[in-house]
Amino acid sequence: MIIMIVNFENKNMDIQYYQQYIAELNQKSGKDSERTHYPALDQLIEKSRIGINLIVEERGNKIGIPDFTVRINNTSNLIGYIEAKKIGENLDKIEKSDQLKRYFDSSIGQNLILTNFLEFRLYRDGNSQPYLNSILAIFKDNKISLNEDQEITKTTQLINSFINYQEKSINNYVDLAQQMAIYTKSAKYAIEEALNDEQVKIFLAFIFPNFFNKLALLILTKYLICNYKLTELKLSFRDSLIPDLDNNSFADMYAQTIAYGLFVARIEDPSSLQKSFVDQESEEESIYISNKIPFLKELFDTVIKTNVIPEIYWAITNLRKVFAQVDITHIIENFGQEIGIKENIFKKDPVFQIYERFFAKYSADLRKSRGVYYTPEPVVSFMVKAVNDILDQDFRLQDGLGNREVTVLD
């Protein structure tokens, strides 16, 4: 990991910085890996504004994240991300790739630069169409040269726009639902990629199966699965809960469990969590989840303590930061008035009211297929009482729903 820290102030890009950048690219041209040119890009972004930490994520260190994470002064104040491809690679093709689609669909796409070191494209708010673009340099006769002045100016404007981006504030339930959704998607995609990576490693361990007898293969299988915690957890869920659980569904369930657990914890203790969400480890947050929801508490503990956390922790940390910064008390107090629900009804069930709206932002199709819609408490009370009376009076089951012969499935 490369961390570059400089002082804090704005300044315009001087032509000499671009000339130095091009010179460095030419010096190392012909190299196959885009990582060869990371230092040149480091310097270019660093010079655009004093006070930036430019962190280059090493391959294999964090999963599901672009090559560069840009923050202010080594703090948690995120500016955005930069995805770098090989010099001259077709960005039109990359723009339509599954990788970029995942970025646009998640929090990464809020402020993202895609570059092949010659061309730069800036994307905002998850929009797959560039907000700004420029062609800083051209490759001709095996040499990289600066483009015309107009493109240089456009590049300066693009980089300045990227650097000056401000994270969106969360002032109401709509903002909260939107931010919860995009950050939960970041976690989901990181989890799915980490799981796929684990399974590739397990597969590669068996490329020479003839060297093992059946007992050795069985022992190796158990050893590998125990050392790849996401795979182990997925298989556990598949065996006990969902027989046809695939990687995508598992990642979705995993990410939603984290989001829902953190959200419930924030609701349960709005004041003390303000600091603990930033300073404490994730595992401690379950103490704020009410004992009234034992299944969620147990599931959250199981998920959050998975040892793959170092690889996907960046996504979970960003989600935690959303809850740490939000004034949840203010949102709850104003929510009922904003959507026309009586305040006393809303305050009885704020979690489900807001979470239903989060789920609509997260995946409208999934919400529909799973029937995730809030049912008002009076309706629920009527349904429960009606079923209880039918069991008691028509089926002669004393205590109705409380009878030991009755099993509630959903």
C-alpha positions as CSV (number, residue, x, y, z in Angstrom):
1,M,0.0,0.0,0.0
2,I,1.4,3.4,-1.0
3,I,0.3,6.4,1.1
4,M,1.2,9.9,0.0
5,I,0.4,12.8,2.3
6,V,0.9,16.5,1.4
7,N,-0.3,19.8,2.9
8,F,-3.7,21.3,2.3
9,E,-4.6,24.0,-0.2
10,N,-6.0,24.3,-3.7
11,K,-3.9,25.2,-6.7
12,N,-4.1,25.1,-10.4
13,M,-2.3,22.5,-12.4
14,D,0.8,23.8,-14.1
15,I,1.7,22.6,-17.6
16,Q,5.0,21.3,-16.3
17,Y,3.2,18.8,-14.1
18,Y,1.5,17.3,-17.2
19,Q,4.9,17.3,-19.0
20,Q,6.5,15.4,-16.2
21,Y,3.6,13.0,-16.2
22,I,3.9,12.3,-19.9
23,A,7.7,11.9,-19.5
24,E,7.2,9.3,-16.9
25,L,4.7,7.4,-19.0
26,N,7.1,7.4,-22.0
27,Q,10.0,6.3,-19.8
28,K,8.1,3.1,-18.8
29,S,6.1,2.6,-21.9
30,G,5.9,-0.9,-23.3
31,K,5.3,-2.4,-19.9
32,D,2.2,-4.7,-19.8
33,S,0.9,-3.8,-16.3
34,E,-1.0,-0.7,-15.5
35,R,0.7,-0.8,-12.1
36,T,3.9,0.3,-13.7
37,H,2.4,3.7,-14.2
38,Y,0.8,4.1,-10.8
39,P,3.6,6.4,-9.4
40,A,3.1,8.8,-12.3
41,L,-0.7,9.0,-11.6
42,D,0.1,9.3,-7.9
43,Q,2.1,12.5,-8.6
44,L,-0.4,14.0,-11.0
45,I,-3.3,13.7,-8.5
46,E,-1.1,14.8,-5.6
47,K,-0.2,18.0,-7.4
48,S,-3.8,18.8,-8.2
49,R,-4.6,19.7,-4.5
50,I,-2.2,19.8,-1.6
51,G,-3.6,17.8,1.3
52,I,-4.5,14.5,-0.3
53,N,-3.8,11.0,0.7
54,L,-3.7,8.9,-2.4
55,I,-3.9,5.2,-1.4
56,V,-3.1,2.6,-3.9
57,E,-4.8,-0.7,-3.0
58,E,-2.6,-3.7,-3.5
59,R,-4.1,-6.6,-5.4
60,G,-5.2,-9.2,-3.0
61,N,-5.3,-6.7,-0.1
62,K,-8.9,-5.5,-0.4
63,I,-11.5,-7.0,-2.6
64,G,-14.1,-5.3,-4.8
65,I,-12.5,-1.9,-4.7
66,P,-10.9,0.2,-7.4
67,D,-7.1,0.7,-7.7
68,F,-7.0,4.1,-5.9
69,T,-8.9,5.3,-2.8
70,V,-8.6,9.1,-2.3
71,R,-9.1,10.6,1.1
72,I,-8.3,13.9,2.8
73,N,-5.3,13.9,5.1
74,N,-5.3,10.3,6.1
75,T,-8.7,10.6,7.6
76,S,-12.0,8.8,7.0
77,N,-13.1,11.7,4.8
78,L,-13.5,9.9,1.5
79,I,-13.2,11.9,-1.8
80,G,-13.6,9.1,-4.3
81,Y,-12.0,6.3,-6.3
82,I,-9.8,5.9,-9.4
83,E,-9.8,2.8,-11.6
84,A,-6.8,2.6,-13.9
85,K,-6.5,0.4,-17.0
86,K,-3.6,-0.3,-19.4
87,I,-2.3,2.6,-21.5
88,G,-4.6,3.1,-24.5
89,E,-7.1,0.4,-23.4
90,N,-10.6,1.0,-24.9
91,L,-12.6,2.8,-22.1
92,D,-15.9,2.4,-24.1
93,K,-15.5,-1.3,-23.6
94,I,-14.5,-1.1,-20.0
95,E,-17.4,1.3,-19.3
96,K,-19.8,-1.5,-20.2
97,S,-18.0,-4.2,-18.3
98,D,-19.5,-6.0,-15.3
99,Q,-16.9,-4.5,-13.1
100,L,-17.9,-0.9,-13.9
101,K,-21.6,-1.9,-13.7
102,R,-21.0,-3.0,-10.1
103,Y,-19.2,0.3,-9.4
104,F,-22.0,2.4,-10.8
105,D,-24.6,0.4,-8.8
106,S,-22.8,0.9,-5.5
107,S,-21.3,3.7,-3.5
108,I,-18.1,3.6,-5.6
109,G,-20.0,5.2,-8.5
110,Q,-20.7,8.3,-6.5
111,N,-17.4,9.9,-7.5
112,L,-15.2,7.7,-9.7
113,I,-12.5,8.3,-12.3
114,L,-11.8,5.7,-15.0
115,T,-8.6,6.2,-16.9
116,N,-6.1,4.5,-19.3
117,F,-3.6,7.1,-18.3
118,L,-4.2,9.1,-21.5
119,E,-8.0,9.5,-21.3
120,F,-9.9,10.4,-18.2
121,R,-13.6,9.9,-17.4
122,L,-15.4,11.2,-14.3
123,Y,-18.6,9.6,-13.2
124,R,-21.1,10.9,-10.6
125,D,-24.0,9.6,-8.6
126,G,-23.9,6.1,-10.1
127,N,-24.6,7.5,-13.6
128,S,-22.9,5.3,-16.3
129,Q,-22.5,8.4,-18.6
130,P,-19.4,10.4,-17.9
131,Y,-20.0,13.6,-16.0
132,L,-16.8,15.0,-17.5
133,N,-14.2,13.5,-19.8
134,S,-10.9,14.5,-21.4
135,I,-8.2,13.1,-23.6
136,L,-5.0,14.5,-22.0
137,A,-2.5,12.7,-24.3
138,I,-2.3,10.7,-27.5
139,F,-0.2,7.7,-28.4
140,K,1.3,7.9,-31.9
141,D,4.5,6.5,-33.5
142,N,5.2,4.6,-30.2
143,K,5.3,7.8,-28.3
144,I,2.9,9.6,-25.9
145,S,2.4,13.3,-26.4
146,L,0.3,15.9,-24.7
147,N,-2.9,16.8,-26.5
148,E,-4.0,20.3,-27.5
149,D,-4.5,23.0,-24.8
150,Q,-8.3,22.6,-24.7
151,E,-8.0,18.9,-23.6
152,I,-5.4,19.8,-21.0
153,T,-7.8,22.4,-19.6
154,K,-10.6,19.9,-19.5
155,T,-8.3,17.4,-17.7
156,T,-7.6,20.1,-15.0
157,Q,-11.3,20.8,-14.6
158,L,-12.1,17.1,-14.4
159,I,-9.4,16.4,-11.7
160,N,-10.5,19.5,-9.7
161,S,-14.1,18.5,-9.9
162,F,-13.2,15.0,-8.6
163,I,-11.1,16.4,-5.8
164,N,-13.7,18.9,-4.7
165,Y,-16.5,16.4,-4.4
166,Q,-18.5,16.6,-1.2
167,E,-20.2,13.5,0.2
168,K,-23.9,13.8,0.3
169,S,-25.5,14.8,3.7
170,I,-28.3,12.7,5.1
171,N,-31.2,14.9,6.2
172,N,-34.2,12.7,5.9
173,Y,-35.4,9.1,5.5
174,V,-35.1,9.3,1.7
175,D,-31.4,10.3,1.9
176,L,-30.8,7.6,4.5
177,A,-32.5,4.8,2.5
178,Q,-30.5,5.8,-0.6
179,Q,-27.2,5.9,1.2
180,M,-27.9,2.6,3.0
181,A,-28.7,1.0,-0.3
182,I,-25.6,2.0,-2.3
183,Y,-23.2,1.2,0.6
184,T,-24.9,-2.1,1.2
185,K,-24.4,-2.9,-2.5
186,S,-20.7,-2.1,-2.1
187,A,-20.5,-4.7,0.7
188,K,-22.5,-7.2,-1.3
189,Y,-20.3,-7.0,-4.4
190,A,-17.2,-7.2,-2.2
191,I,-18.5,-10.3,-0.4
192,E,-19.5,-12.0,-3.6
193,E,-16.1,-11.4,-5.1
194,A,-14.3,-12.6,-2.0
195,L,-16.4,-15.7,-2.0
196,N,-15.7,-16.4,-5.7
197,D,-12.0,-15.9,-4.9
198,E,-12.1,-18.4,-2.1
199,Q,-13.7,-21.0,-4.3
200,V,-11.2,-20.6,-7.1
201,K,-8.4,-21.2,-4.5
202,I,-10.2,-24.3,-3.3
203,F,-10.6,-25.5,-6.9
204,L,-6.9,-25.0,-7.7
205,A,-6.0,-27.1,-4.7
206,F,-7.6,-30.1,-6.5
207,I,-6.0,-29.7,-9.9
208,F,-3.9,-32.9,-9.3
209,P,-6.5,-35.1,-7.6
210,N,-4.6,-38.4,-8.6
211,F,-2.0,-37.6,-5.9
212,F,-4.6,-38.1,-3.2
213,N,-6.5,-41.1,-2.0
214,K,-10.1,-40.6,-0.9
215,L,-9.3,-40.1,2.8
216,A,-6.7,-37.5,2.0
217,L,-9.1,-35.7,-0.3
218,L,-11.7,-35.7,2.5
219,I,-9.3,-34.3,5.0
220,L,-8.0,-31.7,2.5
221,T,-11.5,-30.6,1.7
222,K,-12.4,-30.0,5.3
223,Y,-9.2,-28.2,5.9
224,L,-9.6,-25.9,3.0
225,I,-13.2,-25.1,3.8
226,C,-12.4,-24.3,7.4
227,N,-9.7,-21.9,6.3
228,Y,-12.0,-20.1,3.8
229,K,-14.6,-18.7,6.2
230,L,-17.1,-17.3,3.7
231,T,-17.3,-20.6,1.9
232,E,-17.7,-22.4,5.3
233,L,-20.5,-19.9,6.3
234,K,-22.2,-20.3,3.0
235,L,-22.3,-24.1,3.2
236,S,-23.6,-23.9,6.8
237,F,-26.5,-21.6,5.7
238,R,-27.1,-23.8,2.7
239,D,-27.3,-27.0,4.8
240,S,-29.5,-25.5,7.5
241,L,-31.6,-22.8,5.8
242,I,-31.6,-22.5,2.0
243,P,-30.6,-25.7,0.0
244,D,-30.3,-23.9,-3.3
245,L,-28.2,-20.9,-1.9
246,D,-25.9,-19.6,-4.6
247,N,-23.0,-17.1,-4.2
248,N,-25.1,-14.1,-5.3
249,S,-27.9,-14.8,-2.8
250,F,-25.4,-15.5,0.0
251,A,-23.6,-12.2,-0.6
252,D,-27.0,-10.5,-0.7
253,M,-28.1,-12.1,2.6
254,Y,-24.7,-11.4,4.2
255,A,-24.7,-7.7,3.3
256,Q,-28.3,-7.1,4.3
257,T,-27.6,-8.8,7.7
258,I,-24.8,-6.3,8.3
259,A,-26.8,-3.3,7.1
260,Y,-29.9,-4.3,9.1
261,G,-27.9,-5.2,12.2
262,L,-26.1,-1.9,12.2
263,F,-29.3,0.0,11.5
264,V,-31.1,-1.7,14.4
265,A,-28.2,-1.0,16.7
266,R,-28.3,2.7,15.7
267,I,-32.0,2.9,16.4
268,E,-31.7,1.1,19.7
269,D,-29.1,3.5,21.1
270,P,-28.9,6.7,19.0
271,S,-26.6,8.6,21.4
272,S,-23.8,6.2,22.5
273,L,-23.4,4.7,19.0
274,Q,-22.3,8.1,17.6
275,K,-18.8,7.5,18.9
276,S,-18.7,3.7,19.1
277,F,-19.4,3.3,15.4
278,V,-16.1,5.1,14.6
279,D,-13.9,3.9,17.5
280,Q,-15.0,0.4,18.2
281,E,-14.6,-2.9,16.4
282,S,-17.6,-4.2,14.4
283,E,-18.1,-7.2,16.7
284,E,-19.1,-5.0,19.6
285,E,-22.1,-3.5,17.8
286,S,-24.3,-6.5,18.4
287,I,-24.6,-5.5,22.1
288,Y,-26.8,-2.6,20.9
289,I,-29.2,-5.0,19.1
290,S,-32.2,-5.6,21.2
291,N,-32.6,-9.0,22.9
292,K,-36.2,-8.8,21.5
293,I,-34.7,-9.9,18.2
294,P,-32.5,-12.9,19.2
295,F,-32.3,-14.4,15.7
296,L,-30.9,-11.1,14.3
297,K,-28.5,-10.8,17.2
298,E,-27.1,-14.3,16.7
299,L,-27.0,-14.0,12.9
300,F,-25.2,-10.6,13.0
301,D,-22.6,-12.1,15.4
302,T,-22.1,-15.0,13.1
303,V,-21.7,-12.9,10.0
304,I,-19.7,-10.0,11.4
305,K,-17.0,-12.2,13.0
306,T,-16.2,-14.1,9.8
307,N,-12.4,-14.0,9.4
308,V,-12.6,-12.7,5.8
309,I,-13.3,-9.3,7.3
310,P,-9.9,-7.8,6.5
311,E,-10.6,-8.3,2.7
312,I,-14.0,-6.7,2.8
313,Y,-13.7,-4.5,5.8
314,W,-13.4,-1.3,3.7
315,A,-17.0,-1.8,2.5
316,I,-18.4,-2.5,6.0
317,T,-16.5,0.4,7.5
318,N,-18.0,2.8,4.9
319,L,-21.5,1.5,5.8
320,R,-20.8,2.0,9.5
321,K,-19.7,5.5,8.7
322,V,-23.1,6.3,7.2
323,F,-24.8,5.3,10.4
324,A,-22.3,7.1,12.6
325,Q,-22.8,10.4,10.8
326,V,-26.6,10.4,10.6
327,D,-28.8,12.1,13.2
328,I,-31.2,9.2,13.5
329,T,-33.2,10.9,16.2
330,H,-34.0,13.8,13.9
331,I,-34.9,11.5,11.1
332,I,-37.3,9.5,13.2
333,E,-38.9,12.6,14.7
334,N,-39.6,14.0,11.2
335,F,-40.3,10.8,9.3
336,G,-44.0,10.5,10.2
337,Q,-44.7,14.1,9.2
338,E,-42.9,13.7,5.9
339,I,-45.0,10.8,4.8
340,G,-48.2,11.5,6.5
341,I,-48.1,8.8,9.2
342,K,-49.3,9.5,12.7
343,E,-46.2,10.1,14.8
344,N,-47.2,7.7,17.6
345,I,-47.7,4.8,15.1
346,F,-44.3,5.4,13.5
347,K,-42.4,5.6,16.7
348,K,-43.6,2.1,17.6
349,D,-41.9,0.6,14.6
350,P,-39.3,2.9,13.0
351,V,-37.0,0.1,11.9
352,F,-39.4,-1.6,9.6
353,Q,-40.8,1.7,8.3
354,I,-37.4,3.0,7.1
355,Y,-36.0,-0.5,6.2
356,E,-38.9,-1.1,3.8
357,R,-37.9,2.1,1.9
358,F,-34.2,1.1,2.0
359,F,-35.1,-2.3,0.4
360,A,-37.0,-0.5,-2.3
361,K,-33.9,1.5,-3.2
362,Y,-31.6,-1.6,-2.7
363,S,-33.5,-3.9,-5.0
364,A,-37.1,-3.2,-6.1
365,D,-37.4,-6.6,-7.8
366,L,-36.0,-8.5,-4.7
367,R,-38.4,-6.5,-2.5
368,K,-41.3,-7.6,-4.7
369,S,-40.3,-11.3,-4.9
370,R,-39.8,-11.5,-1.1
371,G,-42.9,-9.5,-0.3
372,V,-41.0,-7.0,1.9
373,Y,-43.7,-4.5,2.6
374,Y,-44.6,-2.8,5.9
375,T,-47.9,-4.0,7.4
376,P,-49.4,-1.4,9.8
377,E,-49.6,-2.6,13.4
378,P,-53.5,-2.5,13.6
379,V,-53.6,-4.8,10.6
380,V,-51.1,-7.2,12.1
381,S,-53.0,-7.2,15.4
382,F,-56.3,-8.0,13.6
383,M,-54.7,-10.9,11.6
384,V,-53.0,-12.4,14.7
385,K,-56.2,-12.2,16.8
386,A,-58.3,-13.7,14.0
387,V,-56.0,-16.7,13.5
388,N,-55.8,-17.1,17.3
389,D,-59.6,-17.2,17.6
390,I,-60.0,-19.7,14.7
391,L,-57.4,-22.0,16.3
392,D,-59.1,-21.7,19.7
393,Q,-62.7,-21.9,18.7
394,D,-62.8,-23.9,15.4
395,F,-59.9,-26.3,15.9
396,R,-60.4,-26.6,19.7
397,L,-56.8,-25.8,20.4
398,Q,-56.6,-24.2,23.8
399,D,-54.6,-20.9,24.0
400,G,-54.7,-20.7,20.2
401,L,-51.3,-19.6,18.9
402,G,-49.9,-20.4,22.3
403,N,-50.8,-24.1,22.0
404,R,-47.7,-26.4,21.8
405,E,-49.3,-28.2,18.8
406,V,-49.1,-25.0,16.8
407,T,-46.0,-24.2,14.8
408,V,-45.7,-20.7,13.2
409,L,-43.8,-20.8,9.9
410,D,-43.8,-17.1,9.0
